Amino acid sequence: MNVDAILEDIFMGRQRLTRDEILRRTMAAEAPGEVTTALCALPEGEYAEDEVADALDQIGTLQPDRAPPSSRVAAGVPGNELSDADLLRQMGELHRTRDDTLRHGSDNALTHHDDRLGELEGEYLRRFPRREIDPDRVRPIRW
């Protein structure tokens, strides 16, 4: 299934949807994880179908229809190429969508979510090895 078909299904009978509703419908449709990840990069707001396609194109996650369906959606910008602000924003979005992905996403979406979150968290730890540790967040291990 290509991205255009997924967007058409998501928007069926609706002119505008919020980003969160788009993500919920994407997971319910068991869209490939790459599509869910690409949609997570959308800023919060309300979108029409063509606005989603344009936004994905602008952020570089959606290739033109000329590409074969399997290559139309990139896995996202590699973590080591993101600015600090973009890295934090994307990690925040993945953390925010984690529960929905875990509870309602396809196996493929969950695997992709795990992989991307691991990549971005690993990059964060590489960049900030001396991050500030809040002593109130440290709890003794209880066996």
Backbone as JSON, one array per atom type, in Angstrom:
{
  "sequence": "MNVDAILEDIFMGRQRLTRDEILRRTMAAEAPGEVTTALCALPEGEYAEDEVADALDQIGTLQPDRAPPSSRVAAGVPGNELSDADLLRQMGELHRTRDDTLRHGSDNALTHHDDRLGELEGEYLRRFPRREIDPDRVRPIRW",
  "N": [[0.86, -1.18, 0.0], [0.63, 2.21, -0.9], [1.7, 5.52, 0.18], [-0.07, 7.55, -0.65], [-2.46, 6.11, -0.99], [-2.86, 5.26, 1.64], [-3.24, 7.73, 2.94], [-5.56, 8.53, 1.62], [-7.39, 6.61, 2.55], [-7.33, 7.19, 5.31], [-8.41, 9.76, 5.41], [-10.94, 9.4, 4.41], [-14.12, 10.54, 3.9], [-13.7, 12.72, 5.53], [-12.74, 16.1, 5.84], [-10.76, 17.5, 7.24], [-8.28, 16.62, 9.66], [-6.85, 16.22, 12.93], [-3.34, 16.06, 13.78], [-2.92, 14.07, 15.7], [-5.21, 12.46, 15.39], [-4.78, 11.62, 12.78], [-2.49, 10.05, 13.17], [-3.55, 8.05, 14.89], [-5.45, 6.85, 13.18], [-3.73, 5.95, 11.2], [-2.25, 3.99, 12.54], [-4.33, 2.24, 13.18], [-4.99, 1.39, 10.66], [-2.94, -0.25, 10.21], [-0.63, 0.64, 8.91], [2.6, 0.72, 7.29], [5.5, 0.92, 9.42], [7.29, 2.94, 8.69], [5.69, 4.87, 7.55], [4.15, 5.71, 9.72], [6.19, 6.77, 11.34], [7.05, 8.87, 9.69], [4.76, 10.48, 9.73], [4.71, 11.17, 12.4], [6.53, 13.19, 12.5], [5.19, 15.43, 11.72], [4.18, 18.75, 12.53], [2.12, 19.68, 15.36], [-1.36, 20.15, 14.8], [-4.09, 20.83, 12.54], [-5.04, 19.15, 9.59], [-5.63, 18.95, 6.05], [-5.98, 16.38, 3.57], [-4.27, 16.85, 1.3], [-2.57, 18.72, 2.43], [-1.16, 17.23, 4.3], [0.3, 15.5, 2.64], [1.83, 17.45, 1.28], [3.25, 18.55, 3.46], [4.74, 16.32, 4.34], [6.31, 15.98, 2.11], [7.79, 18.36, 2.18], [9.29, 18.07, 4.54], [10.9, 16.08, 3.78], [10.3, 13.33, 3.88], [8.63, 12.04, 2.2], [8.64, 10.76, -0.93], [8.35, 11.67, -4.43], [5.55, 10.49, -6.47], [6.73, 9.09, -8.51], [8.61, 7.34, -7.55], [9.1, 3.88, -6.61], [6.55, 2.23, -4.62], [7.65, 0.95, -2.3], [9.87, 2.48, -1.74], [9.06, 5.01, -1.21], [8.74, 6.23, 1.28], [10.95, 7.46, 3.57], [13.0, 6.32, 6.3], [13.36, 8.35, 7.99], [15.37, 11.18, 8.93], [18.72, 10.37, 9.56], [19.7, 9.94, 12.97], [22.2, 11.03, 13.72], [22.44, 13.14, 12.0], [20.66, 15.05, 12.69], [19.81, 18.24, 14.09], [20.43, 19.42, 17.46], [18.04, 20.45, 18.52], [16.09, 19.34, 16.77], [16.54, 16.64, 17.22], [15.74, 16.39, 19.92], [13.06, 17.15, 19.64], [12.01, 15.16, 17.91], [12.48, 12.86, 19.46], [10.8, 13.46, 21.61], [8.3, 13.38, 20.32], [8.17, 10.69, 19.57], [8.16, 9.5, 22.1], [5.76, 10.55, 23.02], [3.92, 9.3, 21.35], [4.2, 6.68, 21.96], [2.54, 4.97, 23.63], [0.14, 4.71, 22.12], [1.2, 3.46, 19.83], [2.22, 1.08, 20.91], [-0.14, -0.1, 21.94], [-1.96, -0.07, 19.8], [-0.73, -0.19, 17.32], [0.48, -1.87, 14.35], [2.47, -4.9, 14.18], [4.67, -4.33, 12.61], [4.72, -1.52, 12.73], [5.25, -1.15, 15.47], [7.76, -2.37, 15.72], [9.28, -0.71, 14.04], [8.96, 1.7, 15.41], [10.26, 1.07, 17.84], [12.89, 0.68, 16.85], [13.52, 3.24, 15.78], [13.23, 4.9, 18.02], [15.2, 3.8, 19.69], [17.47, 4.39, 18.13], [17.43, 7.25, 18.18], [17.52, 7.81, 20.95], [19.97, 6.63, 21.58], [21.66, 8.3, 20.12], [21.21, 10.71, 21.46], [22.32, 10.08, 24.01], [24.95, 9.72, 23.22], [25.65, 12.31, 22.41], [25.22, 13.76, 24.74], [26.73, 12.78, 27.13], [27.21, 13.5, 29.74], [24.82, 14.24, 30.86], [22.44, 16.05, 32.84], [21.57, 14.63, 35.86], [18.74, 14.06, 37.67], [18.43, 13.86, 41.07], [16.08, 13.15, 42.32], [14.89, 11.45, 40.59], [16.14, 9.08, 40.78], [15.9, 5.9, 42.01], [16.06, 3.45, 44.6], [17.05, 0.08, 43.87], [14.82, -2.53, 44.19], [14.56, -5.78, 45.17]],
  "CA": [[0.0, 0.0, 0.0], [1.47, 3.4, -0.94], [1.33, 6.59, 1.1], [-1.28, 8.23, -1.14], [-3.61, 5.26, -0.67], [-3.05, 5.31, 3.09], [-3.84, 9.03, 3.26], [-6.93, 8.52, 1.11], [-8.19, 5.82, 3.5], [-7.39, 7.9, 6.59], [-9.25, 10.95, 5.28], [-12.21, 9.06, 3.79], [-15.29, 11.17, 4.52], [-13.29, 13.81, 6.4], [-11.96, 17.12, 5.15], [-9.6, 17.86, 8.06], [-8.03, 15.81, 10.85], [-5.7, 16.64, 13.71], [-2.21, 15.16, 13.62], [-3.11, 12.91, 16.56], [-6.2, 11.58, 14.76], [-4.11, 11.02, 11.62], [-1.63, 8.97, 13.69], [-4.41, 6.95, 15.36], [-6.02, 6.16, 12.02], [-2.62, 5.28, 10.52], [-1.96, 2.77, 13.29], [-5.47, 1.35, 13.04], [-4.92, 0.85, 9.3], [-1.74, -1.09, 10.17], [0.29, 1.17, 7.9], [4.0, 0.41, 7.59], [6.1, 1.76, 10.45], [7.92, 4.1, 8.09], [4.65, 5.88, 7.35], [3.83, 6.24, 11.04], [7.31, 7.61, 11.75], [7.01, 10.1, 8.9], [3.64, 11.3, 10.2], [5.07, 11.69, 13.73], [7.33, 14.41, 12.33], [4.32, 16.57, 11.43], [3.87, 19.61, 13.66], [0.74, 19.58, 15.81], [-2.27, 21.0, 14.06], [-5.16, 20.2, 11.78], [-4.59, 19.02, 8.21], [-6.38, 18.33, 4.96], [-5.17, 15.31, 2.97], [-3.2, 17.4, 0.47], [-1.62, 19.4, 3.3], [-0.3, 16.2, 4.88], [1.23, 15.08, 1.58], [2.77, 18.56, 1.07], [4.13, 18.66, 4.64], [5.68, 15.2, 4.3], [7.25, 16.27, 1.03], [8.67, 19.45, 2.63], [10.25, 17.61, 5.55], [11.78, 15.11, 3.13], [10.0, 11.94, 4.19], [7.77, 11.48, 1.17], [9.22, 10.93, -2.26], [7.31, 11.81, -5.44], [4.89, 9.27, -6.92], [7.54, 8.38, -9.49], [9.38, 6.29, -6.88], [8.3, 2.69, -6.3], [5.93, 2.36, -3.32], [8.49, 0.53, -1.18], [10.92, 3.45, -1.44], [8.49, 6.35, -1.14], [8.85, 6.82, 2.6], [12.24, 7.22, 4.21], [12.91, 5.99, 7.71], [13.63, 9.58, 8.72], [16.75, 11.67, 8.88], [19.51, 9.66, 10.57], [19.84, 10.68, 14.22], [23.45, 11.79, 13.78], [22.36, 14.29, 11.1], [19.67, 15.99, 13.23], [20.28, 19.26, 15.03], [20.03, 19.09, 18.83], [16.61, 20.77, 18.69], [15.3, 18.35, 16.04], [16.69, 15.37, 17.92], [14.87, 16.43, 21.1], [11.66, 17.21, 19.18], [11.6, 13.85, 17.41], [12.4, 11.93, 20.6], [9.58, 13.79, 22.34], [7.15, 12.89, 19.55], [8.13, 9.24, 19.69], [7.72, 9.17, 23.46], [4.36, 10.92, 23.13], [3.09, 8.36, 20.59], [4.57, 5.31, 22.33], [1.41, 4.19, 24.13], [-0.73, 4.38, 20.98], [1.89, 2.49, 18.97], [2.27, -0.19, 21.63], [-1.47, -0.67, 22.12], [-2.81, -0.14, 18.61], [0.03, -0.27, 16.09], [0.79, -3.19, 13.81], [3.78, -5.4, 14.59], [5.65, -3.59, 11.83], [4.79, -0.16, 13.28], [5.9, -1.23, 16.77], [9.19, -2.65, 15.48], [9.89, 0.5, 13.5], [8.97, 2.66, 16.51], [11.35, 0.64, 18.72], [14.18, 0.94, 16.19], [13.76, 4.68, 15.67], [13.42, 5.44, 19.37], [16.53, 3.36, 20.11], [18.46, 5.17, 17.39], [17.47, 8.63, 18.65], [17.98, 7.84, 22.33], [21.4, 6.36, 21.53], [22.31, 9.53, 19.64], [21.13, 11.67, 22.57], [23.3, 9.69, 25.02], [26.28, 9.96, 22.64], [25.89, 13.76, 22.43], [25.12, 14.32, 26.09], [27.09, 11.72, 28.09], [27.2, 14.06, 31.09], [23.53, 14.89, 31.04], [22.11, 16.33, 34.24], [20.78, 13.58, 36.48], [17.9, 14.56, 38.77], [18.49, 12.86, 42.14], [14.72, 12.71, 42.68], [14.48, 10.42, 39.62], [16.89, 7.86, 41.08], [15.22, 5.1, 43.03], [16.82, 2.23, 44.92], [16.56, -1.17, 43.27], [14.19, -3.42, 45.17], [14.47, -7.13, 44.65]],
  "C": [[0.9, 1.24, 0.0], [0.9, 4.5, -0.05], [0.06, 7.31, 0.65], [-2.53, 7.43, -0.82], [-3.91, 5.27, 0.82], [-3.73, 6.62, 3.48], [-5.29, 9.1, 2.79], [-7.85, 7.76, 2.05], [-8.38, 6.57, 4.82], [-8.39, 9.05, 6.52], [-10.63, 10.66, 4.71], [-13.37, 9.69, 4.57], [-14.96, 12.34, 5.43], [-12.48, 14.83, 5.6], [-10.69, 17.46, 5.91], [-9.52, 16.94, 9.27], [-6.85, 16.4, 11.61], [-4.57, 15.64, 13.48], [-2.41, 13.91, 14.47], [-4.13, 11.93, 15.98], [-5.61, 10.9, 13.53], [-3.24, 9.85, 12.09], [-2.46, 7.79, 14.18], [-4.97, 6.15, 14.2], [-4.95, 5.4, 11.23], [-2.3, 3.96, 11.2], [-3.09, 1.76, 13.16], [-5.48, 0.69, 11.66], [-3.72, -0.08, 9.13], [-0.81, -0.69, 9.04], [1.72, 0.79, 8.27], [4.58, 1.4, 8.61], [6.74, 3.01, 9.9], [6.92, 5.23, 7.88], [4.31, 6.53, 8.68], [4.94, 7.17, 11.52], [7.31, 8.92, 10.99], [5.91, 11.02, 9.4], [3.91, 11.86, 11.6], [5.86, 12.99, 13.62], [6.48, 15.63, 12.0], [4.15, 17.44, 12.67], [2.41, 19.41, 14.09], [-0.12, 20.53, 15.0], [-3.32, 20.16, 13.36], [-4.78, 20.24, 10.31], [-5.69, 18.5, 7.3], [-5.44, 17.31, 4.33], [-4.01, 15.86, 2.16], [-2.16, 18.14, 1.3], [-0.66, 18.41, 3.96], [0.74, 15.77, 3.84], [2.27, 16.18, 1.33], [3.76, 18.68, 2.23], [5.16, 17.55, 4.65], [6.74, 15.43, 3.23], [8.25, 17.33, 1.48], [9.68, 18.98, 3.66], [11.09, 16.45, 5.04], [11.49, 13.66, 3.44], [9.12, 11.28, 3.14], [8.38, 11.78, -0.19], [8.09, 11.08, -3.27], [6.75, 10.46, -5.88], [5.72, 8.48, -7.92], [8.33, 7.24, -8.85], [8.5, 5.07, -6.64], [7.75, 2.79, -4.89], [6.83, 1.97, -2.15], [9.56, 1.55, -0.83], [10.37, 4.85, -1.25], [8.63, 7.0, 0.22], [10.2, 6.46, 3.19], [12.02, 6.93, 5.68], [13.12, 7.22, 8.57], [15.09, 9.96, 8.57], [17.54, 10.89, 9.93], [19.74, 10.55, 11.79], [21.08, 11.54, 14.26], [23.46, 13.0, 12.85], [21.36, 15.33, 11.6], [20.35, 17.04, 14.1], [19.85, 18.82, 16.43], [18.54, 19.32, 19.03], [15.72, 19.74, 17.99], [15.37, 16.98, 16.69], [15.75, 15.32, 19.13], [13.4, 16.42, 20.71], [11.19, 15.83, 18.72], [11.54, 12.81, 18.52], [11.13, 12.18, 21.39], [8.33, 13.28, 21.63], [7.04, 11.37, 19.65], [7.69, 8.81, 21.09], [6.22, 9.45, 23.62], [3.45, 9.9, 22.44], [3.33, 6.9, 20.98], [3.38, 4.46, 22.74], [0.48, 3.78, 22.99], [-0.1, 3.33, 20.09], [1.91, 1.12, 19.62], [0.9, -0.86, 21.66], [-2.22, -0.91, 20.82], [-2.06, -0.3, 17.3], [0.23, -1.71, 15.63], [2.15, -3.63, 14.35], [4.89, -4.63, 13.89], [5.82, -2.17, 12.39], [5.52, -0.16, 14.62], [7.4, -1.49, 16.61], [9.9, -1.4, 14.99], [10.0, 1.57, 14.59], [10.11, 2.35, 17.47], [12.71, 1.01, 18.12], [14.5, 2.42, 16.16], [14.01, 5.3, 17.04], [14.79, 5.04, 19.9], [17.63, 4.15, 19.43], [18.58, 6.58, 17.97], [17.94, 8.73, 20.09], [19.49, 7.55, 22.4], [22.19, 7.59, 21.09], [22.31, 10.59, 20.74], [22.2, 11.36, 23.62], [24.73, 9.91, 24.51], [26.63, 11.45, 22.72], [25.98, 14.33, 23.84], [25.48, 13.26, 27.15], [27.07, 12.21, 29.54], [25.9, 14.8, 31.36], [23.25, 15.07, 32.53], [21.18, 15.24, 34.77], [20.03, 14.19, 37.66], [17.9, 13.52, 39.88], [17.11, 12.37, 42.58], [14.22, 11.62, 41.72], [15.19, 9.09, 39.87], [16.21, 7.15, 42.22], [16.07, 3.88, 43.34], [16.19, 1.02, 44.23], [16.01, -2.05, 44.37], [14.02, -4.78, 44.54], [13.41, -7.85, 45.32]]
}
